[in-house]
Amino acid sequence: MLLHRPARLLLVLGAAALLATGCSSGDDSADPGMTTDTAAPTAVAEPSAPSAPADATAPASPAAEAVTITISDFEYDVPESVPAGSEVEVVNQDREAHTLTLADGGPSVVVQGGETETFTAPAAGSYGIVCDFHGSMTAELVVA
C-alpha cells in the first residue's frame, strides 16, 4: 500500500495542475475582470482628448472626399470635377480590361474587368482621358 500512496498523490497533483491550466486557458469571456495579460488590448481605442469643433465654412480636405470614376459599357462616367491631390477610385464594371490614361503625361492606371484601382489627381487643370486599349473611349477630367 505504501507504493500506491505516492502514485495517488502524483495523480491528484497532476489532475489539479490540469484543472488549474484549463481554468486559465486565456479565454476571459466567462469573467471579463480576469486577465493574465498586462499589455493593453490592441483592438480597443483609448479615449482621446476632445477636438475643437469643425469650422462649417472650411472646405473638406481632399482625402475626405470620395471620388469615383466608373467605366461601364466602354464609357467613362466622370464627376464634374475632382480636387487636386485627392485619391480617385476607378471602378471597371466591364469584363474587358481598360486603362484610364490622362493626357500630357498624367497618371495612367490599368483596371482589369470587374476590378478597382486608384490614382492621385494631378494639379489643377483639364485633362483628356483615353483608354490605351480602346482608343474610342475618351472623356475629360477637370481637376480643381
N, CA, C and O atoms as a GROMACS GRO file, in nm:
protein
  576
    1MET      N    1   0.081  -0.117   0.000
    1MET     CA    2   0.000   0.000   0.000
    1MET      C    3   0.088   0.126   0.000
    1MET      O    4   0.044   0.230  -0.050
    2LEU      N    5   0.206   0.120   0.053
    2LEU     CA    6   0.296   0.232   0.062
    2LEU      C    7   0.336   0.282  -0.078
    2LEU      O    8   0.355   0.402  -0.097
    3LEU      N    9   0.348   0.193  -0.173
    3LEU     CA   10   0.386   0.233  -0.309
    3LEU      C   11   0.270   0.302  -0.381
    3LEU      O   12   0.291   0.381  -0.472
    4HIS      N   13   0.149   0.270  -0.340
    4HIS     CA   14   0.035   0.328  -0.409
    4HIS      C   15   0.005   0.471  -0.365
    4HIS      O   16  -0.051   0.548  -0.442
    5ARG      N   17   0.040   0.507  -0.245
    5ARG     CA   18   0.014   0.643  -0.197
    5ARG      C   19   0.091   0.747  -0.280
    5ARG      O   20   0.029   0.846  -0.321
    6PRO      N   21   0.220   0.731  -0.306
    6PRO     CA   22   0.290   0.830  -0.389
    6PRO      C   23   0.230   0.837  -0.530
    6PRO      O   24   0.221   0.945  -0.589
    7ALA      N   25   0.190   0.724  -0.584
    7ALA     CA   26   0.129   0.724  -0.716
    7ALA      C   27  -0.003   0.800  -0.714
    7ALA      O   28  -0.032   0.877  -0.806
    8ARG      N   29  -0.084   0.777  -0.609
    8ARG     CA   30  -0.210   0.850  -0.597
    8ARG      C   31  -0.185   0.999  -0.577
    8ARG      O   32  -0.256   1.082  -0.633
    9LEU      N   33  -0.086   1.033  -0.498
    9LEU     CA   34  -0.052   1.173  -0.475
    9LEU      C   35  -0.010   1.241  -0.605
    9LEU      O   36  -0.052   1.354  -0.634
   10LEU      N   37   0.072   1.173  -0.683
   10LEU     CA   38   0.113   1.228  -0.813
   10LEU      C   39  -0.007   1.243  -0.906
   10LEU      O   40  -0.016   1.342  -0.979
   11LEU      N   41  -0.098   1.148  -0.904
   11LEU     CA   42  -0.218   1.153  -0.987
   11LEU      C   43  -0.305   1.272  -0.947
   11LEU      O   44  -0.353   1.345  -1.034
   12VAL      N   45  -0.324   1.291  -0.817
   12VAL     CA   46  -0.406   1.403  -0.768
   12VAL      C   47  -0.339   1.535  -0.802
   12VAL      O   48  -0.406   1.628  -0.846
   13LEU      N   49  -0.208   1.546  -0.781
   13LEU     CA   50  -0.136   1.669  -0.814
   13LEU      C   51  -0.139   1.697  -0.964
   13LEU      O   52  -0.154   1.812  -1.006
   14GLY      N   53  -0.126   1.592  -1.045
   14GLY     CA   54  -0.133   1.609  -1.191
   14GLY      C   55  -0.271   1.656  -1.235
   14GLY      O   56  -0.283   1.743  -1.321
   15ALA      N   57  -0.375   1.599  -1.176
   15ALA     CA   58  -0.512   1.639  -1.209
   15ALA      C   59  -0.536   1.784  -1.168
   15ALA      O   60  -0.599   1.860  -1.241
   16ALA      N   61  -0.485   1.821  -1.050
   16ALA     CA   62  -0.501   1.960  -1.004
   16ALA      C   63  -0.430   2.056  -1.098
   16ALA      O   64  -0.481   2.164  -1.128
   17ALA      N   65  -0.312   2.016  -1.145
   17ALA     CA   66  -0.237   2.101  -1.238
   17ALA      C   67  -0.313   2.116  -1.369
   17ALA      O   68  -0.317   2.226  -1.426
   18LEU      N   69  -0.371   2.009  -1.418
   18LEU     CA   70  -0.450   2.016  -1.541
   18LEU      C   71  -0.572   2.105  -1.523
   18LEU      O   72  -0.605   2.183  -1.612
   19LEU      N   73  -0.640   2.093  -1.410
   19LEU     CA   74  -0.756   2.178  -1.384
   19LEU      C   75  -0.717   2.324  -1.377
   19LEU      O   76  -0.786   2.410  -1.430
   20ALA      N   77  -0.607   2.353  -1.311
   20ALA     CA   78  -0.560   2.491  -1.299
   20ALA      C   79  -0.523   2.546  -1.436
   20ALA      O   80  -0.552   2.662  -1.465
   21THR      N   81  -0.459   2.465  -1.519
   21THR     CA   82  -0.422   2.509  -1.654
   21THR      C   83  -0.547   2.529  -1.738
   21THR      O   84  -0.556   2.626  -1.814
   22GLY      N   85  -0.643   2.440  -1.727
   22GLY     CA   86  -0.767   2.452  -1.803
   22GLY      C   87  -0.846   2.574  -1.763
   22GLY      O   88  -0.915   2.632  -1.847
   23CYS      N   89  -0.839   2.616  -1.638
   23CYS     CA   90  -0.913   2.733  -1.592
   23CYS      C   91  -0.849   2.862  -1.638
   23CYS      O   92  -0.917   2.965  -1.643
   24SER      N   93  -0.722   2.860  -1.673
   24SER     CA   94  -0.656   2.982  -1.718
   24SER      C   95  -0.613   2.967  -1.863
   24SER      O   96  -0.497   2.993  -1.896
   25SER      N   97  -0.706   2.925  -1.949
   25SER     CA   98  -0.674   2.898  -2.089
   25SER      C   99  -0.656   3.024  -2.170
   25SER      O  100  -0.622   3.017  -2.289
   26GLY      N  101  -0.677   3.140  -2.110
   26GLY     CA  102  -0.662   3.264  -2.186
   26GLY      C  103  -0.796   3.312  -2.238
   26GLY      O  104  -0.804   3.425  -2.286
   27ASP      N  105  -0.901   3.232  -2.231
   27ASP     CA  106  -1.032   3.274  -2.276
   27ASP      C  107  -1.101   3.343  -2.159
   27ASP      O  108  -1.154   3.276  -2.070
   28ASP      N  109  -1.100   3.473  -2.159
   28ASP     CA  110  -1.154   3.550  -2.049
   28ASP      C  111  -1.300   3.587  -2.071
   28ASP      O  112  -1.352   3.674  -2.002
   29SER      N  113  -1.368   3.523  -2.166
   29SER     CA  114  -1.505   3.559  -2.197
   29SER      C  115  -1.599   3.529  -2.082
   29SER      O  116  -1.701   3.596  -2.068
   30ALA      N  117  -1.568   3.429  -1.998
   30ALA     CA  118  -1.656   3.396  -1.886
   30ALA      C  119  -1.643   3.499  -1.775
   30ALA      O  120  -1.741   3.530  -1.708
   31ASP      N  121  -1.523   3.553  -1.755
   31ASP     CA  122  -1.502   3.650  -1.649
   31ASP      C  123  -1.422   3.766  -1.705
   31ASP      O  124  -1.299   3.761  -1.707
   32PRO      N  125  -1.491   3.873  -1.751
   32PRO     CA  126  -1.418   3.983  -1.813
   32PRO      C  127  -1.321   4.053  -1.720
   32PRO      O  128  -1.230   4.121  -1.767
   33GLY      N  129  -1.338   4.038  -1.588
   33GLY     CA  130  -1.246   4.103  -1.496
   33GLY      C  131  -1.118   4.025  -1.477
   33GLY      O  132  -1.022   4.078  -1.420
   34MET      N  133  -1.114   3.900  -1.522
   34MET     CA  134  -0.996   3.816  -1.505
   34MET      C  135  -0.904   3.831  -1.625
   34MET      O  136  -0.948   3.814  -1.739
   35THR      N  137  -0.780   3.863  -1.600
   35THR     CA  138  -0.686   3.878  -1.710
   35THR      C  139  -0.549   3.832  -1.666
   35THR      O  140  -0.511   3.847  -1.550
   36THR      N  141  -0.474   3.776  -1.761
   36THR     CA  142  -0.338   3.735  -1.733
   36THR      C  143  -0.241   3.816  -1.816
   36THR      O  144  -0.120   3.807  -1.795
   37ASP      N  145  -0.291   3.896  -1.910
   37ASP     CA  146  -0.208   3.976  -1.998
   37ASP      C  147  -0.209   4.120  -1.948
   37ASP      O  148  -0.315   4.180  -1.934
   38THR      N  149  -0.092   4.175  -1.922
   38THR     CA  150  -0.086   4.312  -1.873
   38THR      C  151  -0.075   4.413  -1.985
   38THR      O  152  -0.084   4.533  -1.960
   39ALA      N  153  -0.057   4.368  -2.110
   39ALA     CA  154  -0.050   4.461  -2.223
   39ALA      C  155  -0.188   4.511  -2.255
   39ALA      O  156  -0.287   4.439  -2.237
   40ALA      N  157  -0.197   4.634  -2.302
   40ALA     CA  158  -0.326   4.692  -2.340
   40ALA      C  159  -0.378   4.622  -2.464
   40ALA      O  160  -0.299   4.591  -2.553
   41PRO      N  161  -0.508   4.596  -2.473
   41PRO     CA  162  -0.563   4.533  -2.592
   41PRO      C  163  -0.541   4.621  -2.714
   41PRO      O  164  -0.550   4.744  -2.706
   42THR      N  165  -0.512   4.559  -2.827
   42THR     CA  166  -0.486   4.637  -2.948
   42THR      C  167  -0.613   4.677  -3.019
   42THR      O  168  -0.611   4.773  -3.097
   43ALA      N  169  -0.723   4.608  -2.996
   43ALA     CA  170  -0.846   4.638  -3.068
   43ALA      C  171  -0.928   4.746  -3.000
   43ALA      O  172  -1.027   4.792  -3.058
   44VAL      N  173  -0.893   4.787  -2.881
   44VAL     CA  174  -0.970   4.885  -2.807
   44VAL      C  175  -0.896   5.018  -2.813
   44VAL      O  176  -0.779   5.026  -2.776
   45ALA      N  177  -0.964   5.120  -2.859
   45ALA     CA  178  -0.902   5.251  -2.869
   45ALA      C  179  -0.916   5.324  -2.736
   45ALA      O  180  -1.021   5.320  -2.673
   46GLU      N  181  -0.810   5.389  -2.697
   46GLU     CA  182  -0.814   5.469  -2.576
   46GLU      C  183  -0.890   5.598  -2.607
   46GLU      O  184  -0.881   5.650  -2.718
   47PRO      N  185  -0.965   5.650  -2.510
   47PRO     CA  186  -1.035   5.777  -2.536
   47PRO      C  187  -0.933   5.887  -2.559
   47PRO      O  188  -0.829   5.892  -2.495
   48SER      N  189  -0.965   5.975  -2.650
   48SER     CA  190  -0.874   6.084  -2.680
   48SER      C  191  -0.935   6.214  -2.630
   48SER      O  192  -1.053   6.222  -2.598
   49ALA      N  193  -0.851   6.313  -2.625
   49ALA     CA  194  -0.898   6.444  -2.581
   49ALA      C  195  -0.996   6.498  -2.683
   49ALA      O  196  -0.980   6.474  -2.803
   50PRO      N  197  -1.097   6.570  -2.639
   50PRO     CA  198  -1.194   6.623  -2.734
   50PRO      C  199  -1.126   6.720  -2.829
   50PRO      O  200  -1.039   6.798  -2.789
   51SER      N  201  -1.167   6.715  -2.954
   51SER     CA  202  -1.108   6.804  -3.053
   51SER      C  203  -1.195   6.928  -3.068
   51SER      O  204  -1.311   6.930  -3.029
   52ALA      N  205  -1.136   7.029  -3.124
   52ALA     CA  206  -1.209   7.153  -3.146
   52ALA      C  207  -1.318   7.130  -3.249
   52ALA      O  208  -1.298   7.048  -3.339
   53PRO      N  209  -1.430   7.197  -3.239
   53PRO     CA  210  -1.537   7.177  -3.336
   53PRO      C  211  -1.492   7.219  -3.476
   53PRO      O  212  -1.416   7.314  -3.492
   54ALA      N  213  -1.541   7.146  -3.574
   54ALA     CA  214  -1.505   7.175  -3.713
   54ALA      C  215  -1.569   7.304  -3.758
   54ALA      O  216  -1.683   7.333  -3.722
   55ASP      N  217  -1.496   7.381  -3.834
   55ASP     CA  218  -1.548   7.505  -3.889
   55ASP      C  219  -1.636   7.471  -4.008
   55ASP      O  220  -1.590   7.413  -4.106
   56ALA      N  221  -1.763   7.506  -4.000
   56ALA     CA  222  -1.860   7.471  -4.104
   56ALA      C  223  -1.827   7.536  -4.237
   56ALA      O  224  -1.873   7.489  -4.341
   57THR      N  225  -1.749   7.645  -4.236
   57THR     CA  226  -1.718   7.712  -4.362
   57THR      C  227  -1.589   7.662  -4.426
   57THR      O  228  -1.559   7.696  -4.540
   58ALA      N  229  -1.513   7.581  -4.354
   58ALA     CA  230  -1.387   7.531  -4.408
   58ALA      C  231  -1.416   7.421  -4.511
   58ALA      O  232  -1.502   7.337  -4.487
   59PRO      N  233  -1.345   7.422  -4.623
   59PRO     CA  234  -1.367   7.316  -4.723
   59PRO      C  235  -1.315   7.182  -4.671
   59PRO      O  236  -1.223   7.178  -4.590
   60ALA      N  237  -1.376   7.076  -4.718
   60ALA     CA  238  -1.332   6.942  -4.679
   60ALA      C  239  -1.195   6.915  -4.738
   60ALA      O  240  -1.162   6.963  -4.847
   61SER      N  241  -1.114   6.839  -4.667
   61SER     CA  242  -0.982   6.806  -4.718
   61SER      C  243  -0.996   6.708  -4.834
   61SER      O  244  -1.092   6.632  -4.837
   62PRO      N  245  -0.903   6.708  -4.930
   62PRO     CA  246  -0.914   6.618  -5.044
   62PRO      C  247  -0.923   6.472  -5.004
   62PRO      O  248  -0.993   6.394  -5.069
   63ALA      N  249  -0.853   6.433  -4.896
   63ALA     CA  250  -0.855   6.293  -4.855
   63ALA      C  251  -0.993   6.252  -4.804
   63ALA      O  252  -1.027   6.134  -4.807
   64ALA      N  253  -1.072   6.350  -4.756
   64ALA     CA  254  -1.203   6.317  -4.700
   64ALA      C  255  -1.309   6.295  -4.809
   64ALA      O  256  -1.412   6.233  -4.783
   65GLU      N  257  -1.284   6.345  -4.928
   65GLU     CA  258  -1.382   6.333  -5.035
   65GLU      C  259  -1.364   6.203  -5.111
   65GLU      O  260  -1.254   6.168  -5.151
   66ALA      N  261  -1.476   6.133  -5.130
   66ALA     CA  262  -1.472   6.010  -5.210
   66ALA      C  263  -1.493   6.049  -5.357
   66ALA      O  264  -1.596   6.107  -5.392
   67VAL      N  265  -1.397   6.017  -5.440
   67VAL     CA  266  -1.405   6.050  -5.582
   67VAL      C  267  -1.398   5.919  -5.660
   67VAL      O  268  -1.303   5.842  -5.645
   68THR      N  269  -1.498   5.895  -5.744
   68THR     CA  270  -1.503   5.771  -5.820
   68THR      C  271  -1.528   5.799  -5.966
   68THR      O  272  -1.615   5.878  -6.002
   69ILE      N  273  -1.452   5.732  -6.051
   69ILE     CA  274  -1.477   5.730  -6.196
   69ILE      C  275  -1.518   5.587  -6.227
   69ILE      O  276  -1.447   5.492  -6.191
   70THR      N  277  -1.630   5.571  -6.294
   70THR     CA  278  -1.681   5.438  -6.326
   70THR      C  279  -1.666   5.413  -6.476
   70THR      O  280  -1.695   5.501  -6.557
   71ILE      N  281  -1.622   5.294  -6.511
   71ILE     CA  282  -1.616   5.250  -6.650
   71ILE      C  283  -1.725   5.146  -6.667
   71ILE      O  284  -1.727   5.044  -6.597
   72SER      N  285  -1.815   5.172  -6.761
   72SER     CA  286  -1.926   5.080  -6.786
   72SER      C  287  -1.966   5.089  -6.933
   72SER      O  288  -1.979   5.198  -6.988
   73ASP      N  289  -1.984   4.975  -6.996
   73ASP     CA  290  -2.022   4.969  -7.138
   73ASP      C  291  -1.926   5.050  -7.225
   73ASP      O  292  -1.968   5.120  -7.317
   74PHE      N  293  -1.796   5.040  -7.196
   74PHE     CA  294  -1.689   5.106  -7.272
   74PHE      C  295  -1.703   5.258  -7.271
   74PHE      O  296  -1.670   5.324  -7.369
   75GLU      N  297  -1.752   5.313  -7.158
   75GLU     CA  298  -1.762   5.458  -7.141
   75GLU      C  299  -1.716   5.495  -7.001
   75GLU      O  300  -1.733   5.418  -6.906
   76TYR      N  301  -1.657   5.615  -6.988
   76TYR     CA  302  -1.617   5.668  -6.859
   76TYR      C  303  -1.732   5.751  -6.803
   76TYR      O  304  -1.792   5.831  -6.875
   77ASP      N  305  -1.763   5.734  -6.675
   77ASP     CA  306  -1.857   5.821  -6.603
   77ASP      C  307  -1.772   5.900  -6.505
   77ASP      O  308  -1.729   5.848  -6.402
   78VAL      N  309  -1.749   6.028  -6.539
   78VAL     CA  310  -1.654   6.113  -6.466
   78VAL      C  311  -1.730   6.222  -6.391
   78VAL      O  312  -1.821   6.282  -6.448
   79PRO      N  313  -1.695   6.249  -6.264
   79PRO     CA  314  -1.760   6.360  -6.192
   79PRO      C  315  -1.728   6.493  -6.258
   79PRO      O  316  -1.634   6.503  -6.337
   80GLU      N  317  -1.806   6.597  -6.226
   80GLU     CA  318  -1.784   6.730  -6.287
   80GLU      C  319  -1.643   6.781  -6.261
   80GLU      O  320  -1.580   6.837  -6.351
   81SER      N  321  -1.593   6.760  -6.139
   81SER     CA  322  -1.454   6.797  -6.108
   81SER      C  323  -1.409   6.717  -5.987
   81SER      O  324  -1.490   6.663  -5.912
   82VAL      N  325  -1.277   6.712  -5.970
   82VAL     CA  326  -1.217   6.644  -5.854
   82VAL      C  327  -1.114   6.738  -5.794
   82VAL      O  328  -1.051   6.815  -5.866
   83PRO      N  329  -1.095   6.732  -5.663
   83PRO     CA  330  -0.993   6.817  -5.601
   83PRO      C  331  -0.851   6.768  -5.634
   83PRO      O  332  -0.826   6.648  -5.639
   84ALA      N  333  -0.762   6.861  -5.657
   84ALA     CA  334  -0.622   6.826  -5.682
   84ALA      C  335  -0.568   6.751  -5.560
   84ALA      O  336  -0.594   6.789  -5.446
   85GLY      N  337  -0.493   6.645  -5.585
   85GLY     CA  338  -0.432   6.567  -5.478
   85GLY      C  339  -0.523   6.463  -5.416
   85GLY      O  340  -0.480   6.388  -5.328
   86SER      N  341  -0.649   6.457  -5.458
   86SER     CA  342  -0.740   6.358  -5.399
   86SER      C  343  -0.716   6.220  -5.458
   86SER      O  344  -0.666   6.206  -5.570
   87GLU      N  345  -0.752   6.119  -5.382
   87GLU     CA  346  -0.745   5.982  -5.431
   87GLU      C  347  -0.868   5.956  -5.518
   87GLU      O  348  -0.981   5.978  -5.474
   88VAL      N  349  -0.846   5.911  -5.639
   88VAL     CA  350  -0.955   5.884  -5.733
   88VAL      C  351  -0.963   5.733  -5.752
   88VAL      O  352  -0.865   5.668  -5.789
   89GLU      N  353  -1.080   5.679  -5.726
   89GLU     CA  354  -1.105   5.536  -5.741
   89GLU      C  355  -1.164   5.514  -5.881
   89GLU      O  356  -1.259   5.581  -5.920
   90VAL      N  357  -1.107   5.419  -5.954
   90VAL     CA  358  -1.154   5.386  -6.088
   90VAL      C  359  -1.215   5.245  -6.081
   90VAL      O  360  -1.144   5.147  -6.057
   91VAL      N  361  -1.346   5.237  -6.102
   91VAL     CA  362  -1.419   5.111  -6.094
   91VAL      C  363  -1.454   5.066  -6.235
   91VAL      O  364  -1.524   5.136  -6.308
   92ASN      N  365  -1.404   4.949  -6.274
   92ASN     CA  366  -1.432   4.895  -6.407
   92ASN      C  367  -1.544   4.791  -6.395
   92ASN      O  368  -1.522   4.682  -6.343
   93GLN      N  369  -1.662   4.826  -6.444
   93GLN     CA  370  -1.776   4.735  -6.439
   93GLN      C  371  -1.784   4.645  -6.563
   93GLN      O  372  -1.870   4.557  -6.570
   94ASP      N  373  -1.696   4.669  -6.659
   94ASP     CA  374  -1.693   4.585  -6.779
   94ASP      C  375  -1.615   4.458  -6.752
   94ASP      O  376  -1.545   4.446  -6.652
   95ARG      N  377  -1.629   4.360  -6.843
   95ARG     CA  378  -1.549   4.238  -6.834
   95ARG      C  379  -1.410   4.258  -6.892
   95ARG      O  380  -1.315   4.190  -6.853
   96GLU      N  381  -1.398   4.350  -6.985
   96GLU     CA  382  -1.271   4.380  -7.051
   96GLU      C  383  -1.183   4.469  -6.964
   96GLU      O  384  -1.234   4.550  -6.887
   97ALA      N  385  -1.053   4.454  -6.976
   97ALA     CA  386  -0.959   4.545  -6.910
   97ALA      C  387  -0.958   4.678  -6.983
   97ALA      O  388  -0.976   4.682  -7.105
   98HIS      N  389  -0.939   4.786  -6.909
   98HIS     CA  390  -0.930   4.920  -6.966
   98HIS      C  391  -0.816   4.994  -6.897
   98HIS      O  392  -0.766   4.951  -6.793
   99THR      N  393  -0.775   5.104  -6.957
   99THR     CA  394  -0.684   5.196  -6.889
   99THR      C  395  -0.757   5.328  -6.872
   99THR      O  396  -0.851   5.358  -6.945
  100LEU      N  397  -0.713   5.404  -6.775
  100LEU     CA  398  -0.753   5.543  -6.763
  100LEU      C  399  -0.621   5.618  -6.769
  100LEU      O  400  -0.545   5.622  -6.673
  101THR      N  401  -0.596   5.677  -6.885
  101THR     CA  402  -0.470   5.746  -6.909
  101THR      C  403  -0.499   5.894  -6.928
  101THR      O  404  -0.578   5.931  -7.015
  102LEU      N  405  -0.436   5.979  -6.848
  102LEU     CA  406  -0.453   6.123  -6.861
  102LEU      C  407  -0.351   6.176  -6.961
  102LEU      O  408  -0.234   6.138  -6.958
  103ALA      N  409  -0.398   6.265  -7.048
  103ALA     CA  410  -0.311   6.325  -7.149
  103ALA      C  411  -0.205   6.412  -7.081
  103ALA      O  412  -0.216   6.444  -6.962
  104ASP      N  413  -0.106   6.450  -7.155
  104ASP     CA  414   0.001   6.538  -7.108
  104ASP      C  415   0.082   6.477  -6.994
  104ASP      O  416   0.125   6.547  -6.903
  105GLY      N  417   0.102   6.346  -7.000
  105GLY     CA  418   0.188   6.280  -6.903
  105GLY      C  419   0.130   6.261  -6.765
  105GLY      O  420   0.203   6.235  -6.669
  106GLY      N  421  -0.001   6.272  -6.752
  106GLY     CA  422  -0.066   6.249  -6.622
  106GLY      C  423  -0.062   6.101  -6.588
  106GLY      O  424  -0.008   6.020  -6.664
  107PRO      N  425  -0.119   6.066  -6.476
  107PRO     CA  426  -0.117   5.925  -6.435
  107PRO      C  427  -0.195   5.835  -6.530
  107PRO      O  428  -0.285   5.880  -6.601
  108SER      N  429  -0.159   5.708  -6.529
  108SER     CA  430  -0.228   5.606  -6.608
  108SER      C  431  -0.243   5.483  -6.522
  108SER      O  432  -0.148   5.438  -6.458
  109VAL      N  433  -0.364   5.428  -6.521
  109VAL     CA  434  -0.388   5.304  -6.445
  109VAL      C  435  -0.453   5.202  -6.535
  109VAL      O  436  -0.536   5.236  -6.620
  110VAL      N  437  -0.415   5.076  -6.517
  110VAL     CA  438  -0.479   4.964  -6.587
  110VAL      C  439  -0.577   4.904  -6.488
  110VAL      O  440  -0.542   4.872  -6.375
  111VAL      N  441  -0.703   4.888  -6.533
  111VAL     CA  442  -0.806   4.834  -6.447
  111VAL      C  443  -0.864   4.710  -6.514
  111VAL      O  444  -0.931   4.719  -6.617
  112GLN      N  445  -0.837   4.594  -6.455
  112GLN     CA  446  -0.889   4.469  -6.509
  112GLN      C  447  -1.041   4.467  -6.496
  112GLN      O  448  -1.099   4.539  -6.414
  113GLY      N  449  -1.106   4.384  -6.579
  113GLY     CA  450  -1.252   4.372  -6.574
  113GLY      C  451  -1.300   4.336  -6.436
  113GLY      O  452  -1.249   4.242  -6.373
  114GLY      N  453  -1.401   4.411  -6.387
  114GLY     CA  454  -1.458   4.384  -6.256
  114GLY      C  455  -1.371   4.429  -6.139
  114GLY      O  456  -1.403   4.398  -6.024
  115GLU      N  457  -1.262   4.499  -6.164
  115GLU     CA  458  -1.169   4.539  -6.059
  115GLU      C  459  -1.175   4.690  -6.034
  115GLU      O  460  -1.244   4.763  -6.104
  116THR      N  461  -1.101   4.733  -5.932
  116THR     CA  462  -1.093   4.874  -5.894
  116THR      C  463  -0.947   4.910  -5.871
  116THR      O  464  -0.872   4.833  -5.812
  117GLU      N  465  -0.907   5.026  -5.918
  117GLU     CA  466  -0.772   5.080  -5.896
  117GLU      C  467  -0.786   5.225  -5.851
  117GLU      O  468  -0.892   5.285  -5.865
  118THR      N  469  -0.678   5.282  -5.798
  118THR     CA  470  -0.680   5.422  -5.756
  118THR      C  471  -0.559   5.496  -5.811
  118THR      O  472  -0.456   5.436  -5.842
  119PHE      N  473  -0.573   5.628  -5.821
  119PHE     CA  474  -0.461   5.715  -5.854
  119PHE      C  475  -0.483   5.847  -5.784
  119PHE      O  476  -0.593   5.877  -5.739
  120THR      N  477  -0.378   5.926  -5.777
  120THR     CA  478  -0.386   6.058  -5.714
  120THR      C  479  -0.408   6.162  -5.823
  120THR      O  480  -0.335   6.168  -5.921
  121ALA      N  481  -0.511   6.246  -5.804
  121ALA     CA  482  -0.542   6.350  -5.901
  121ALA      C  483  -0.425   6.447  -5.911
  121ALA      O  484  -0.368   6.486  -5.809
  122PRO      N  485  -0.389   6.486  -6.032
  122PRO     CA  486  -0.276   6.579  -6.051
  122PRO      C  487  -0.316   6.723  -6.016
  122PRO      O  488  -0.422   6.748  -5.958
  123ALA      N  489  -0.228   6.816  -6.051
  123ALA     CA  490  -0.251   6.958  -6.027
  123ALA      C  491  -0.376   7.006  -6.102
  123ALA      O  492  -0.420   6.942  -6.198
  124ALA      N  493  -0.429   7.117  -6.058
  124ALA     CA  494  -0.550   7.172  -6.120
  124ALA      C  495  -0.532   7.190  -6.270
  124ALA      O  496  -0.425   7.230  -6.318
  125GLY      N  497  -0.637   7.161  -6.342
  125GLY     CA  498  -0.636   7.175  -6.488
  125GLY      C  499  -0.740   7.083  -6.549
  125GLY      O  500  -0.814   7.015  -6.479
  126SER      N  501  -0.743   7.082  -6.681
  126SER     CA  502  -0.835   6.996  -6.755
  126SER      C  503  -0.752   6.894  -6.831
  126SER      O  504  -0.659   6.929  -6.903
  127TYR      N  505  -0.785   6.766  -6.813
  127TYR     CA  506  -0.707   6.657  -6.870
  127TYR      C  507  -0.795   6.568  -6.957
  127TYR      O  508  -0.903   6.527  -6.916
  128GLY      N  509  -0.747   6.540  -7.077
  128GLY     CA  510  -0.815   6.442  -7.161
  128GLY      C  511  -0.790   6.302  -7.106
  128GLY      O  512  -0.680   6.272  -7.059
  129ILE      N  513  -0.893   6.216  -7.112
  129ILE     CA  514  -0.881   6.077  -7.069
  129ILE      C  515  -0.896   5.990  -7.192
  129ILE      O  516  -0.981   6.016  -7.276
  130VAL      N  517  -0.813   5.886  -7.202
  130VAL     CA  518  -0.826   5.789  -7.311
  130VAL      C  519  -0.794   5.650  -7.256
  130VAL      O  520  -0.716   5.635  -7.162
  131CYS      N  521  -0.856   5.549  -7.316
  131CYS     CA  522  -0.823   5.410  -7.285
  131CYS      C  523  -0.719   5.366  -7.387
  131CYS      O  524  -0.746   5.371  -7.508
  132ASP      N  525  -0.602   5.323  -7.341
  132ASP     CA  526  -0.497   5.280  -7.432
  132ASP      C  527  -0.536   5.156  -7.511
  132ASP      O  528  -0.484   5.132  -7.620
  133PHE      N  529  -0.629   5.076  -7.457
  133PHE     CA  530  -0.671   4.954  -7.525
  133PHE      C  531  -0.785   4.979  -7.624
  133PHE      O  532  -0.799   4.906  -7.723
  134HIS      N  533  -0.864   5.081  -7.599
  134HIS     CA  534  -0.982   5.111  -7.681
  134HIS      C  535  -0.983   5.261  -7.709
  134HIS      O  536  -1.042   5.338  -7.632
  135GLY      N  537  -0.919   5.304  -7.816
  135GLY     CA  538  -0.899   5.445  -7.848
  135GLY      C  539  -1.025   5.527  -7.860
  135GLY      O  540  -1.020   5.650  -7.850
  136SER      N  541  -1.140   5.461  -7.882
  136SER     CA  542  -1.264   5.538  -7.895
  136SER      C  543  -1.322   5.576  -7.757
  136SER      O  544  -1.417   5.653  -7.749
  137MET      N  545  -1.264   5.523  -7.650
  137MET     CA  546  -1.308   5.558  -7.515
  137MET      C  547  -1.232   5.683  -7.472
  137MET      O  548  -1.112   5.678  -7.446
  138THR      N  549  -1.303   5.795  -7.464
  138THR     CA  550  -1.243   5.921  -7.422
  138THR      C  551  -1.336   5.993  -7.328
  138THR      O  552  -1.457   5.968  -7.325
  139ALA      N  553  -1.280   6.084  -7.251
  139ALA     CA  554  -1.357   6.168  -7.161
  139ALA      C  555  -1.266   6.284  -7.118
  139ALA      O  556  -1.153   6.295  -7.166
  140GLU      N  557  -1.315   6.368  -7.028
  140GLU     CA  558  -1.235   6.478  -6.978
  140GLU      C  559  -1.244   6.481  -6.825
  140GLU      O  560  -1.352   6.464  -6.768
  141LEU      N  561  -1.130   6.503  -6.761
  141LEU     CA  562  -1.124   6.514  -6.616
  141LEU      C  563  -1.084   6.657  -6.581
  141LEU      O  564  -0.979   6.706  -6.622
  142VAL      N  565  -1.171   6.724  -6.504
  142VAL     CA  566  -1.141   6.858  -6.456
  142VAL      C  567  -1.094   6.848  -6.312
  142VAL      O  568  -1.167   6.799  -6.225
  143VAL      N  569  -0.972   6.896  -6.287
  143VAL     CA  570  -0.914   6.895  -6.153
  143VAL      C  571  -0.914   7.037  -6.100
  143VAL      O  572  -0.856   7.127  -6.161
  144ALA      N  573  -0.980   7.057  -5.988
  144ALA     CA  574  -0.992   7.193  -5.932
  144ALA      C  575  -0.896   7.214  -5.819
  144ALA      O  576  -0.892   7.322  -5.760
   0.00000   0.00000   0.00000
